[in-house]
Amino acid sequence: MFMKESITERLASLYKTLGETNRLKILKILSSHMAESLCVGDVSGLLNISQPLASQHLKVLKTAGLIEENKKGSRVYYTVNMERMHEAKDLIDDTFIKAFKKCSHNLQCGDCPVKDTCA
């Protein structure tokens, strides 16, 4: 039986993905170029890192669903997956909102079935 990943597991995975400086820079670059997409060469040039390293970081971000790829000819271009970015923001926001409120569910808020009512 497939078990749904808990909120805390999803948040830990997100932090692991975002816990590398170059990946954060890539997201910032892609977010600031929303009208266009960038290829590996563009990213490596902007960050002054090798193309293989840029490619590896892009792969991690793509696996996490934070970016999407679009093939044009022999090149692959990357853009931010805004739906997934909103989900990530909501996960992070939820953590900080709850950091300042007392949990009435014996500290089980992260996986609480009534998490929206937890005060």
N, C-alpha and C positions, 0 to 999 in steps of 0.2 A: 504494500500500500504506500502510495506517495504521500509524504508528509509535507505540508506547506511550510516554507521557511518562515521562522518567527520574525517579528519586527527587529528584535535585537540581532539576529543572525544577518538580516538584510542590511542593517545599519553597520555592523562590523565589516561586512563585505564592501560596502560603500566606502567606509573610512580606509580600508586597506587599499582600494583602488585609488582614492584621492590622496593617500599618504605619501606620495612621491612628487617632489617639486616639479619635475618636467611634465608630469601628467596634468597637474594643476595649471601650469603655463599653457599647455596645449588646449585645455578647455577654455581658458581665458582668450587665447588667440582665436579659436574657432567661434567663440561667442561674440567676439568683437568684429568678426567678419561674416555676420549672419547672411549678408546679401550674396556671399560667394562661398565656394567650397575650396578647400586646400588639399594639395597632394602631399605625399611624404616628403618630397624635395622641398616644398614650401616650408613645411614645419621644421625640417632639419636646418634649413637656412636661417629661419627666424630665431631658432633656439641655439644655433651654433653647435649642433650635435650631429653625429653621424646619421646617415639614412637608416642603417639597420637599427640603431637605438631608437630613432623616431618611430620607425615601423613597429618595434616591439611595444612602445608606449601606446601607440594608436591601437594595436591589437588588444591590449588590456582594457582600454577605454571602450572599444567596440564590444568585447566580450561582456563587459558590464552593462552594455546597452546605452551608454552615455553619448556615444557618437554613432553615426550611420555612414556607410560607404556607398558610393555611386560610381560605377565604372563608366568611363568615357574613353572609348578606344582602348589603348593599352595602359591608360592611367586609372588610378583609383583616387577619387576625391572624397574628402570627409567633411561632414557637417555635424552640428550638435543635434542630438535627439531631444527636442524640447519637452516632449511628453515625459521621457525618463528623467530629465533634469528637474521637472516640476515634482515628480515623485521623490527624487532625492532630496530636494528642498523641503518637502513636507516631512520626510523622515527626520531630517536634521532639526527642523523647526519644532517638531513634536518632542524631541529630546530636550530641547532648551526650555520649552514651555513647561514641561513637567519637572524640570530641574528647580523651578521656583514655586511649585505647588505641592502640598502634602498629598500623598497617595492614600486613598481610603480602601485600597484593595491589597493590603499587606505586601506592598512593593512588587506586585505582579503586573504593573501597568503596561509594560512592554508587550505582553502577550494577553492582556486582559480583554475578554470578549466585549466589555463595555468601556473600552479605553477612551471613547469620546466623552464619557460622563465622569471619568476619574478626575477628581479635583485636588 
